[in-house]
Amino acid sequence: MFASPLYEAARRRDALVTWAVEHAFPLWWDAGYDHARDGFHEKLDKTGQPVDLPRRARVQPRQIYAYATAHTLGWEGPAGSIVHRALDAYLARHRRADGLFRTLVAADGGVLDDSSDLYDQAFALFALAHASRALNKRAELEPVATALRDLLIGRCGRQGGFALLDPDALPLQSNPNMHLLEASLAWEEAGGDMRWTTMADGIAELALSRLIDPVTGALREFFDASWHPAPGEAGRIVEPGHQFEWAWLLLRWGRARGRADGTRAGLRLLEIAETYGVDPIRGVAFNSLLDDFSIHDHTARLWPQTERLKAALLAAEITGEEQYWTQAAKAADGLSLYLNTPVKGLWWDRLSPDSTFVDEPAPASSFYHIICAIVEFDRVVTEAGIKRPA
């Protein structure tokens, strides 16, 4: 019997939701959280035991996001109390007196690196948006987020985008701007003020006018001080994972604003990454290309697989074209390869060009990518008419 592309995608949705609810959420709370000292561990080894490492500012908010959305997938564990406890530790240890978030602390909260990175600030804003909804604490958490946002706008805004906090640091990067766009859209959805919309629009317009090559439609990674491609090889790098991730964000933005140019750009980014950035032999998206679409790094990390899935799903929802459901099913298959581990709820992070996984601990930083993809998978497939099994 012929199964429709939507049905094939839905079957994979069910398997991924089951993996998250029955294995990943319990494991990363039981073993992935430091119950004695608070805060999430950076990594779990392949036996499911924590690796004792300093705590990065970008990992804690990612884990907070994952548990802030756990209830949407049906997890019946103590998600609310986890978010509350982890958020308190994160704000106490990583937030500096000036409102920015420091890079690195020890497991006991001692400061190891008091510098602040734009990428980390984006995830602070993102986690605060989701925690405010999960805990019903918008009145308490939004002022923390708006103070940080306004500080960033005043200190490092550049032509609609944002530079590193050191204004002389080059090259400029598209990646933290992408996550600031994601955080701004999250605050829009959480009911934040109009400056979130302004911030999102500025970054999206920068992507359309400067970050995306007007000839090929690909989005580069590194830029000079005027948002032109950085000199040398750095300015030629095009990452398939980020093409997918920007595609998902620009499709969201284009639909929300009624901007056909945003939608077209998103679909083109998806086309580029799917055509040139997916290895047909391994069935996975690999790390990077150059601007002529030749392969730059053939290793395939886990996170691009999640972004491939999200982009295909939203394209299917917006266009109604079956090809994108087929792409979503293939992306889900690629992601599932990484989740096939001896201890369920862990993942492999890197697939070598010879199709072998690198034997190393599972990084907590990937959980955000995985859960965001599964949440989007569940939402789009459910709204297309196929509910999860009871």
Buried (B, 14 or more C-beta within 10 A) or exposed (E): EEEEBBEBBBEBBBEBBBBBBBBBBBBBBEBBBBEEEBBBBBBBBBEBEBBEBEBBBBBBBBBBBBBBBBEBBBBEBEBBEBBBBBBEBBBEBBBEEEBBBBBBBBBEBEEEEEEBBBBBBBBBBBBBBBBBBBBEBBEEBBEBBBEBBEBBBEBBEBBBBBBBBEEEEBBBBBBBBBBBBBBBBBBBBBEBEEBBBEBBBBBBBBBBEBBBBEEBBBBBBBBBBEBEBBEEEBBBBBBBBBBBBBBBBBBBBBBBBEBEEBBBBBBBBBBBBBEBBBBEEBBBBBBBBBBEBEBBBBEBBBBBBBBBBBBBBBBBBBEEEEEBBBBBBBBBBBBBBBBEBEBBBBBBBBBEBEEEBEEEBBBBBBBBBBBBBBBBBBBBBEEBEBEBEE
